[in-house]
Amino acid sequence: MKKTAPFHYAWVVLGCCMLMAFAGMGVITSACGNFVTPVVEELGCSVSSFTMFISIQAASMALLYTTASRVLTTRPIGKVVACALSLQFAGMALMGTYRSIRWFYLSGLLTGVGSAFALYIALPIIINMWFKKRAGFALGLVMSCGSASGILCNLLSAQLISSLGWRSAYLILALGGAVITVPAIFFLLKTPEEKGISPYGADEPDTPTPVSSAPSGAEWGLTRREALHSPMFYLAWLTCLCYSAASSVAGYAATFTTMELGQSIRFGSLATACVSLGMIGCGFVLGVLNDRFGAKAGLIWGAVFNLIGFSGMILSIGNVSFLLPACTILGLGGSMYTVQAPLIARSVLGPRHYSEIWSVMMIGNSLMGALSFGPMGLFYDRTGSYLGAFLLAMSLFTAALFTGWTALSLSARFRARASS
């Protein structure tokens, strides 16, 4: 494609990624949420036995990340992702047919396998393939789309459950998601090699950013072997792990509102909506900040808004009027795991071998998120308050600022030596 073309095909791919985020972060993640109460009541099971399918989903994703990375970079990517999305929607549709809670675990496995090839690994890898410039903007926009779809699908699932029942709601959401996403992904999602063109920005001269400029002449990047022997890899990974664990605390906004503050379920859902609304803005702003000012600016943004947000949550224990503003501010720092973490890895270790390295990091990141969510609830079980969880999250976001900053500084010195 000539540089004088009206638009680069990378923007078509960006649209495909937004559809993938819509499906994975909206439709598929709505499979729990509003469905918990009606499913538990009809099947006569415990809440924990039902939500176990989420843990199975997370574990199956983590175990397949390295395989997904290889497949996504060596096979026709549109066909791979379309098949993965089809598997996700099939798993969700089957949930509407089950008469025993144990069958939900099969759907957890199916949706987890599909998500490994179509969500948290796939999206950063595809963005890295196509955007040598403005990668932060592209990834941030995609994740903002995912946050917006989460709100939409949460409202839609509630309406469908109330009107048609939870079984029909599962089927309708799965069918609708498949129709919207699978055909477009199958025909439009391509790699630069499949299209025979260069990625967006590849033909432009290097414009170094304050903290993430590569040595001139070629796209740089550590190999996986080099990364595993480098301190900056482990500092970047520790930053991502801090984000993974700390981000789980915001998921307790509704529970904190109803259980500790004694507010209504409707008010609790409003608190969750405020977090999600903030995340829509956060994804976009984080991407622009990383592109324009470097990854350190994104680290500062996340630390500031999360510290202020959780401070507001603590203040709301004594005065509930602080709650909704605090949730909104918390949401403005809520995309650190989905946006800032992959951008930190890309900035520190380079884009050349990014898919191989990020797939390894995501195994630990996903397991950390899956294993840390439940224990955060122990703070309330043991003390009757989420104060401890909020303080822990503040500590983790502060630690991520320092470890991420150090990793970026080491990376800058490494590249300076390599280019001298």
CORMOFEN-V576584 format. One line per field, one symbol per residue. ss: DSSP state (@ for helix, = for strand, . for the rest). phi: phi as a letter, one per 20 degrees, with the letter a starting at -180 (. if undefined). burial: 1 if it has 24 or more other ideal C-beta (glycine too) atoms within 12 Angstrom, else 0. A space follows every 10 residues. Layout:
# CORMOFEN-V576584
ss->???
phi->???
burial->???
This chain:
# CORMOFEN-V576584
ss->.........@ @@@@@@@@@@ @@@@@@@@@@ @...@@@@@@ @@@...@@@@ @@@@@@@@@@ @@@@@@@@@@ @@@@..@@@@ @@@@@@@@@@ @@@@@..... ..@@@@@@@@ @@@@@@@@.. .@@@@@@@@@ =...@@@@@@ @@@@@@@@@@ @@@@@@@@@@ @@@@.@@@@@ @@@@@@@@@@ @@@@@@@@.. .@@@@....= .......... .......... ...@@@@@.. @@@@@@@@@@ @@@@@@@@@@ @@@@@@@@@@ ....@@@@@@ @@@@@@@@@@ @@@@@@@@@@ @@@.@@@@@@ @@@@@@@@@@ @@@@@@...@ @@@@@@@@@@ @@...@@@@@ @@@@@@@@@. ...@@@@@@@ @@@@@@@@@@ @@@@@@.@@@ @@@...@@@@ @@@@@@@@@@ @@@@@@@@@@ @@@@@@@@@.
phi->.ffefgbefg fffgffffff fgffedffff fdkfegffff ffemdeffff fgffffffff fffdffffff ffdcdgffff ffffffffff ffffgfdfdc ffffffffff ffffffdccf effffffffd cecmffgfff ffffffffff ffffffffff ffecnffffg ffffffffff dffffgedfc egffemceff nfeeffcgeg ccfegfoafe rfffffffdd gfffffffff ffffffffff fegffgfeee emefffffff fffffffffg ffgffgffff fednffffff gfffffffff fffffffebf ffffffffff ffdedffedf gfffgfffdn efdgffffff ffffffffff eeffgfffgf fedmbegfff ffffffffff ffffffffff ffffffffee
burial->0000000111 1111111111 1111111111 1111110110 0010100001 1111111111 1111111110 1110001111 1111111111 1111110100 1001111111 1111111111 1111111111 1111111111 1111111111 1111111101 1000011111 1111011101 1101100111 1100100111 1100000010 1101000001 1101001001 0111111111 1111111111 1111111101 1000001111 1111111111 1111111111 1101111111 1111111111 1111011001 0111111111 1111111111 1111111111 1011111111 1111111111 0111011011 0000111111 0111011111 1011111111 1101100000
